[in-house]
Amino acid sequence: MREVTHGDIRAAARVLLGHPDACWPEVMAEMLSEAHQADCYRKARGRHHPQLGNGTLMSAALARAPAPAPAPGEGAHLAALGAAIEAVLDWRAQR
């Protein structure tokens, strides 16, 4: 997976908001896996993956039609941001 930016986290959090919070770990795992697969494809073939994008978490998230951007201080939005950050940190720790 390519370097994770603030925009990646925000896009992933918007996807999470479209799901029950109990599903967030699974949804994040899927997006992280898709981003990783797309990045491997990009490195091997020199072009973006036709379905999975360019190897960024944002690309994986935007393919899932994220919810509209919520108000910045909204509790659910903050929880989704935290869940996205935690998932990325866990994913990196496992590598």
C-alpha positions in Angstrom: 0.0 0.0 0.0 1.2 3.5 -0.7 1.9 6.1 1.9 -1.2 6.9 4.0 -2.1 10.5 4.1 -4.7 12.5 6.0 -6.9 12.4 3.0 -6.8 8.6 2.9 -7.9 8.5 6.5 -10.7 11.0 5.9 -12.0 9.0 2.9 -11.8 5.7 4.8 -13.7 7.3 7.7 -16.5 8.4 5.4 -16.8 4.8 4.1 -17.1 3.6 7.7 -19.9 6.0 8.4 -22.0 4.1 5.9 -21.7 0.9 7.9 -22.7 -0.2 11.5 -19.7 0.4 13.7 -19.5 -3.3 14.5 -18.5 -3.9 10.8 -15.8 -1.2 10.8 -12.8 -3.5 11.4 -13.9 -5.8 8.5 -14.5 -2.9 6.2 -11.2 -1.4 7.0 -9.4 -4.7 6.5 -11.0 -5.1 3.1 -10.0 -1.5 2.0 -6.4 -2.0 3.3 -6.1 -5.3 1.5 -7.5 -3.8 -1.8 -5.1 -0.9 -1.5 -2.2 -3.3 -0.9 -3.2 -5.5 -3.9 -3.5 -2.5 -6.1 -0.1 -1.2 -5.1 1.5 -4.5 -5.8 -0.1 -4.6 -9.2 1.0 -1.0 -9.9 4.6 -1.8 -9.0 4.6 -5.0 -11.1 2.9 -3.7 -14.2 3.6 0.1 -14.1 0.0 1.1 -14.2 -3.1 1.3 -11.9 -5.2 -1.8 -11.2 -8.3 -1.6 -13.4 -10.7 -2.2 -10.5 -8.7 -1.5 -7.3 -7.1 1.8 -8.3 -3.7 3.2 -7.7 -2.7 1.6 -4.4 -3.8 4.3 -2.0 -6.3 3.8 0.8 -8.2 6.8 -0.7 -8.6 5.0 -4.0 -9.9 1.9 -2.3 -12.3 4.1 -0.2 -13.6 6.2 -3.1 -14.5 3.1 -5.0 -17.0 2.3 -2.3 -19.0 5.5 -2.6 -18.3 7.1 0.8 -20.9 9.0 2.7 -20.9 12.8 2.4 -18.4 14.6 4.5 -19.9 15.1 8.0 -19.4 18.0 10.3 -15.8 17.9 11.6 -16.7 17.6 15.3 -19.5 15.1 14.9 -19.0 12.2 17.4 -19.5 9.5 14.8 -17.1 11.1 12.5 -14.4 11.3 15.2 -15.0 7.7 16.1 -14.7 6.7 12.4 -11.4 8.7 12.0 -10.1 6.9 15.1 -11.1 3.5 13.8 -9.4 4.2 10.5 -6.2 5.3 12.1 -6.2 2.3 14.5 -6.7 -0.1 11.6 -3.8 1.4 9.6 -1.5 1.2 12.6 -2.5 -2.4 13.2 -2.1 -3.3 9.6 1.4 -1.7 9.6 2.4 -3.5 12.8 1.5 -6.8 11.2 3.9 -6.2 8.3 
